[in-house]
Amino acid sequence: MKYEEAKKQKALLNEQNEILSVKLKSFPTIEMGLVSDDVRKSVEYIKAKREFDKSFNELREFNSWFIKSFKKEYNEERRNRFK
């Protein structure tokens, strides 16, 4: 995989993770900002949480591989971005 292809894949994984994050945050919360136990036990919440966790782990593993594999390109792009 080339750097540009990997960047596109990373953007796709980030987008999917953000969509699932918004879905998970859409559940009602109690006064302290936490999701109530009744909601946490619901099938919809469990499914949304499982999907988010899977997406997050995929993104985390991809980012780890991405940084190791494209360290030189990534650092050069960051340097150029802040000039």
C-alpha positions as CSV (number, residue, x, y, z in Angstrom):
1,M,0.0,0.0,0.0
2,K,1.3,3.4,-0.9
3,Y,1.2,6.5,1.4
4,E,-1.7,8.2,-0.5
5,E,-3.8,5.0,-0.5
6,A,-3.1,4.6,3.2
7,K,-4.2,8.2,3.9
8,K,-7.5,7.6,2.1
9,Q,-8.0,4.4,4.1
10,K,-7.2,6.3,7.3
11,A,-9.7,9.1,6.4
12,L,-12.4,6.5,5.7
13,L,-11.8,4.7,9.0
14,N,-11.9,8.1,10.8
15,E,-15.2,9.0,9.1
16,Q,-16.8,5.7,10.0
17,N,-15.6,6.0,13.6
18,E,-17.0,9.5,13.9
19,I,-20.4,8.4,12.6
20,L,-20.6,5.6,15.1
21,S,-19.4,8.0,17.9
22,V,-22.2,10.4,17.1
23,K,-24.7,7.6,17.1
24,L,-23.4,6.4,20.5
25,K,-23.6,9.9,21.9
26,S,-27.2,10.3,20.8
27,F,-28.5,8.1,23.6
28,P,-30.1,10.0,26.5
29,T,-27.9,10.8,29.5
30,I,-28.6,11.5,33.2
31,E,-27.7,14.7,35.0
32,M,-24.0,13.9,35.3
33,G,-23.7,13.2,31.6
34,L,-23.6,9.4,31.9
35,V,-25.8,7.0,30.1
36,S,-28.3,5.4,32.5
37,D,-28.2,1.7,33.4
38,D,-31.6,1.2,31.7
39,V,-30.3,2.6,28.4
40,R,-27.0,0.6,28.7
41,K,-29.0,-2.6,29.0
42,S,-31.0,-1.9,25.8
43,V,-30.3,-3.9,22.7
44,E,-29.9,-0.7,20.6
45,Y,-27.2,0.7,23.0
46,I,-25.3,-2.6,23.2
47,K,-25.3,-2.9,19.4
48,A,-24.1,0.7,19.0
49,K,-21.4,0.3,21.6
50,R,-20.2,-2.9,20.1
51,E,-20.0,-1.3,16.6
52,F,-18.2,1.7,18.0
53,D,-15.7,-0.4,19.9
54,K,-14.9,-2.5,16.8
55,S,-14.5,0.6,14.7
56,F,-12.3,2.3,17.3
57,N,-10.0,-0.8,17.6
58,E,-9.7,-1.0,13.8
59,L,-8.7,2.7,13.7
60,R,-6.2,2.3,16.5
61,E,-4.5,-0.7,14.9
62,F,-4.4,1.0,11.5
63,N,-2.9,4.2,13.0
64,S,-0.3,2.1,14.7
65,W,0.7,0.4,11.4
66,F,0.4,3.7,9.5
67,I,2.8,5.6,11.7
68,K,5.3,2.8,11.7
69,S,5.1,2.2,8.0
70,F,5.1,5.8,6.8
71,K,7.1,7.5,9.5
72,K,9.3,9.4,7.0
73,E,6.4,10.6,4.8
74,Y,4.2,11.5,7.7
75,N,6.8,13.6,9.5
76,E,7.7,15.4,6.2
77,E,4.0,16.2,5.6
78,R,3.7,17.6,9.2
79,R,6.7,19.7,8.8
80,N,5.4,21.2,5.5
81,R,2.0,21.8,7.0
82,F,3.3,24.1,9.7
83,K,5.6,26.2,7.5
